[in-house]
Amino acid sequence: MTEKSTIKILFFGDMVGKPGRLAVHDFLAGNSKNYDFVIANGENASHGFGLTLKNYNNLLDFGIDCITSGNHIWDKKEIFEYIDTAENLVRPLNYPKGTKGRGWRILETKSGVKIGVINFLGRVFMSPIDSQWELAKEAIDEIKKETPIVIIDFHAEATAEKICFAKYCSELGVSAFFGTHTHVQTADEKILNNMAYITDAGFCGTVDSVIGMEYQTSLNRFLTCMPERYDVADSNETQINAVEVEIDINTGYAVAIKRISCNSKTEEIKEHEN
């Protein structure tokens, strides 16, 4: 029997609250056998803002191998207590030096294939943060000492910044580049210089919502310009936005990319909270 020359990686767009977590759980329950490695953006996983330790552990139990994040990673204050020991979690690398947590990690599939995962935040229309451009080459070079497979989650607002940074990363030998943050899946998946690319992977959560949040509170904020607490839209009709890529384990080149967008009814899981 010959060893596989490629691996298949699944990336979930931002999970929004309990509906997003349950949607991902149900999708993996029927499809996890099709993938060698699963990544999900979890910065909105706990009631839409941040990630609790309980939900972090739940997501790993679902079969997620790596959880990426973004600008909301610090919204649940308990993150400061556990992020340094959360070996499957990455926060944006371009936070200032000395910030808790790790901006990139090397993890392994069950068959022992090493995969490097890096998380970055964009700077256009976002809060001030260190430049990702200077940090990218250094991190990629470090990972490539151990594996040719490098995955990037770029959590950013502006499509132009995503596209430009993706082209730059493709020249540095990245295997796959997933944009996140806008919660709207784009239809531009492609292989770019041997790198799988999509501008935004979308989100996992309630279908009848405003990017996962309840409509009325979202409307009130736009109509009044007054601050109002967002609530996660609550319905068992959910969507999955994800991307699967196939990567050559010897070269790190992407050989296929497929966008996933589907709706379903989620099943309640008793041990989960908002």
C-alpha positions as CSV (number, residue, x, y, z in Angstrom):
1,M,0.0,0.0,0.0
2,T,1.5,3.4,-1.0
3,E,1.4,6.4,1.2
4,K,-0.8,9.4,0.1
5,S,1.1,12.1,-1.6
6,T,-1.4,14.8,-0.7
7,I,-3.5,15.8,2.3
8,K,-6.9,17.4,2.4
9,I,-7.4,20.3,4.8
10,L,-10.8,21.8,5.8
11,F,-11.0,25.4,6.9
12,F,-14.2,26.8,8.5
13,G,-15.0,30.5,8.3
14,D,-15.7,32.4,11.5
15,M,-18.0,30.4,13.9
16,V,-20.6,32.8,15.4
17,G,-21.9,31.8,18.8
18,K,-23.7,28.5,19.7
19,P,-25.4,28.2,16.3
20,G,-22.0,28.3,14.6
21,R,-20.4,25.8,17.0
22,L,-23.4,23.4,16.6
23,A,-23.3,23.7,12.8
24,V,-19.6,22.9,12.7
25,H,-20.2,19.9,15.1
26,D,-22.9,18.5,12.9
27,F,-20.9,19.0,9.7
28,L,-17.9,17.2,11.1
29,A,-20.0,14.4,12.5
30,G,-20.8,13.4,9.0
31,N,-17.7,14.5,7.1
32,S,-14.6,14.5,9.3
33,K,-13.4,11.2,7.8
34,N,-12.9,13.1,4.5
35,Y,-10.2,15.3,5.9
36,D,-6.7,15.0,7.3
37,F,-6.6,18.3,9.2
38,V,-9.3,20.7,10.3
39,I,-8.9,24.4,11.0
40,A,-11.6,26.8,12.2
41,N,-11.7,30.5,13.0
42,G,-13.0,30.7,16.6
43,E,-12.7,34.4,17.5
44,N,-16.6,34.7,17.6
45,A,-17.3,31.3,18.9
46,S,-18.5,32.2,22.5
47,H,-21.7,34.3,22.2
48,G,-20.2,36.1,19.2
49,F,-17.2,37.6,20.9
50,G,-14.1,35.7,22.0
51,L,-13.5,32.1,23.0
52,T,-14.0,30.6,26.5
53,L,-11.9,27.7,27.7
54,K,-14.9,25.5,27.8
55,N,-15.8,26.2,24.1
56,Y,-12.1,25.8,23.2
57,N,-12.1,22.3,24.6
58,N,-15.5,21.5,23.0
59,L,-14.2,22.5,19.6
60,L,-11.2,20.2,19.9
61,D,-13.6,17.4,20.9
62,F,-15.5,18.0,17.7
63,G,-12.4,17.1,15.7
64,I,-10.9,20.6,15.0
65,D,-7.1,20.4,15.0
66,C,-6.3,24.1,15.0
67,I,-8.3,27.2,16.0
68,T,-7.4,30.6,14.5
69,S,-8.7,34.0,15.7
70,G,-8.7,37.7,15.1
71,N,-9.5,41.0,16.7
72,H,-12.1,39.6,19.1
73,I,-9.8,37.0,20.6
74,W,-9.4,39.0,23.8
75,D,-13.1,39.7,24.4
76,K,-13.5,36.9,27.0
77,K,-11.1,37.9,29.7
78,E,-10.4,34.2,30.7
79,I,-8.4,34.0,27.5
80,F,-5.5,35.6,29.3
81,E,-5.5,32.7,31.8
82,Y,-5.3,29.9,29.3
83,I,-4.0,31.1,25.9
84,D,-0.4,30.3,26.8
85,T,-1.2,26.6,27.4
86,A,-3.7,26.3,24.5
87,E,-1.5,24.3,22.1
88,N,-4.1,24.3,19.3
89,L,-4.9,28.0,19.3
90,V,-3.2,30.8,17.5
91,R,-3.8,34.5,17.9
92,P,-2.7,37.1,15.3
93,L,1.1,37.2,15.0
94,N,1.3,41.0,14.5
95,Y,0.2,41.9,18.0
96,P,3.1,43.6,19.8
97,K,6.0,41.6,21.0
98,G,5.3,40.2,24.5
99,T,1.6,39.6,23.8
100,K,0.3,36.4,25.4
101,G,-0.2,33.4,23.1
102,R,1.4,32.3,19.9
103,G,1.0,33.7,16.4
104,W,2.0,30.5,14.6
105,R,2.3,26.9,15.4
106,I,3.4,23.7,13.8
107,L,0.8,20.9,14.3
108,E,0.6,17.3,12.9
109,T,-2.0,15.2,11.2
110,K,-2.8,11.8,12.6
111,S,-0.4,10.3,10.1
112,G,2.4,12.6,11.2
113,V,2.4,15.2,8.5
114,K,3.5,18.6,9.9
115,I,1.4,21.7,9.1
116,G,2.4,25.3,9.9
117,V,-0.5,27.6,10.7
118,I,-0.1,31.4,10.9
119,N,-2.7,34.0,11.9
120,F,-2.4,37.7,10.9
121,L,-4.6,40.8,11.4
122,G,-5.1,43.3,8.7
123,R,-4.5,47.0,9.3
124,V,-6.8,48.8,6.8
125,F,-10.0,49.9,8.5
126,M,-8.9,48.0,11.6
127,S,-7.4,49.0,15.0
128,P,-3.7,49.9,14.9
129,I,-1.4,46.9,15.0
130,D,2.1,46.0,13.9
131,S,2.7,45.4,10.2
132,Q,2.2,41.9,9.0
133,W,4.4,42.5,6.0
134,E,7.7,42.4,8.0
135,L,6.7,39.4,10.1
136,A,5.4,37.1,7.3
137,K,8.7,36.1,5.7
138,E,10.4,35.4,9.1
139,A,7.5,33.2,10.3
140,I,7.2,31.4,7.0
141,D,11.0,30.7,6.8
142,E,10.9,29.3,10.4
143,I,8.1,27.0,9.6
144,K,9.7,25.8,6.3
145,K,12.7,24.5,8.3
146,E,10.3,21.7,9.5
147,T,7.6,21.5,6.8
148,P,6.8,22.8,3.3
149,I,3.1,23.2,4.3
150,V,2.2,26.7,5.5
151,I,-1.4,27.8,6.1
152,I,-2.4,31.5,6.7
153,D,-5.6,32.9,8.2
154,F,-5.6,36.6,7.4
155,H,-8.3,38.3,9.4
156,A,-8.9,41.6,7.6
157,E,-11.5,44.0,6.4
158,A,-10.3,45.3,3.1
159,T,-10.4,43.0,0.0
160,A,-7.5,44.9,-1.6
161,E,-5.3,44.3,1.5
162,K,-6.2,40.6,1.4
163,I,-5.5,40.2,-2.3
164,C,-2.2,42.1,-2.1
165,F,-1.0,40.3,1.0
166,A,-2.0,36.9,-0.5
167,K,0.1,37.6,-3.7
168,Y,3.0,38.5,-1.4
169,C,2.6,35.3,0.6
170,S,2.3,33.1,-2.5
171,E,5.7,34.4,-3.5
172,L,7.1,33.2,-0.2
173,G,5.8,29.6,-0.7
174,V,2.6,29.6,1.3
175,S,0.3,26.6,0.7
176,A,-3.1,28.1,1.4
177,F,-4.4,31.5,2.3
178,F,-7.8,32.0,3.8
179,G,-9.3,35.5,4.4
180,T,-11.6,35.9,7.3
181,H,-13.5,38.6,9.3
182,T,-16.2,39.9,6.9
183,H,-18.4,36.8,7.4
184,V,-19.4,36.9,3.7
185,Q,-18.0,34.1,1.6
186,T,-16.5,35.3,-1.6
187,A,-16.6,33.4,-4.9
188,D,-13.0,33.9,-6.0
189,E,-11.4,30.7,-4.8
190,K,-8.3,29.8,-7.0
191,I,-4.8,28.4,-7.1
192,L,-2.4,31.4,-7.1
193,N,1.2,30.6,-7.7
194,N,0.7,27.1,-6.2
195,M,-1.2,28.5,-3.2
196,A,-4.9,28.0,-2.6
197,Y,-6.6,31.3,-2.1
198,I,-10.0,32.8,-1.1
199,T,-10.7,36.4,-0.1
200,D,-13.1,35.4,2.6
201,A,-14.2,32.0,3.8
202,G,-17.5,33.3,5.2
203,F,-19.1,32.3,8.5
204,C,-20.8,29.4,10.3
205,G,-23.9,30.3,12.2
206,T,-27.6,31.3,11.9
207,V,-28.9,31.8,8.3
208,D,-31.5,34.4,9.2
209,S,-29.1,37.0,10.7
210,V,-26.9,39.9,10.0
211,I,-23.5,38.1,9.7
212,G,-24.6,35.9,12.5
213,M,-26.1,38.6,14.7
214,E,-29.7,39.3,15.5
215,Y,-31.4,41.6,13.0
216,Q,-33.2,44.0,15.3
217,T,-30.2,45.0,17.4
218,S,-28.2,45.4,14.2
219,L,-30.9,47.6,12.7
220,N,-31.1,49.7,15.8
221,R,-27.4,50.5,15.7
222,F,-27.6,51.6,12.1
223,L,-30.8,53.7,12.5
224,T,-29.8,55.4,15.8
225,C,-26.0,55.4,15.7
226,M,-26.3,54.5,19.4
227,P,-24.2,51.7,20.9
228,E,-26.3,48.6,21.6
229,R,-25.2,45.1,22.6
230,Y,-25.2,42.7,19.7
231,D,-26.9,39.3,20.3
232,V,-26.2,36.2,18.3
233,A,-29.2,35.3,16.1
234,D,-30.8,32.2,17.5
235,S,-32.2,29.6,15.2
236,N,-31.6,26.0,14.4
237,E,-31.4,26.8,10.6
238,T,-27.7,27.3,10.2
239,Q,-25.1,27.6,7.4
240,I,-21.7,26.3,6.9
241,N,-19.1,28.3,5.0
242,A,-15.9,26.5,4.6
243,V,-13.1,25.8,2.1
244,E,-11.3,22.5,1.5
245,V,-7.9,22.4,-0.1
246,E,-5.6,19.5,-1.2
247,I,-1.9,20.0,-0.7
248,D,1.1,18.0,-1.9
249,I,3.0,16.9,1.2
250,N,6.4,17.0,-0.5
251,T,6.2,20.4,-2.2
252,G,3.6,22.2,-0.1
253,Y,1.9,23.2,-3.3
254,A,-1.9,23.3,-3.4
255,V,-3.4,21.1,-6.1
256,A,-7.1,21.7,-5.5
257,I,-9.5,24.1,-3.8
258,K,-13.2,23.8,-3.3
259,R,-15.6,26.3,-1.6
260,I,-18.3,24.8,0.6
261,S,-21.6,26.6,1.3
262,C,-24.6,24.7,2.7
263,N,-27.5,25.1,5.1
264,S,-28.9,22.6,7.6
265,K,-30.9,22.1,10.8
266,T,-28.6,21.8,13.8
267,E,-29.1,19.4,16.6
268,E,-28.9,20.6,20.2
269,I,-25.9,19.4,22.3
270,K,-26.7,19.6,26.0
271,E,-23.2,20.5,27.3
272,H,-23.0,23.7,25.3
273,E,-23.6,27.2,26.4
274,N,-23.9,30.5,24.4
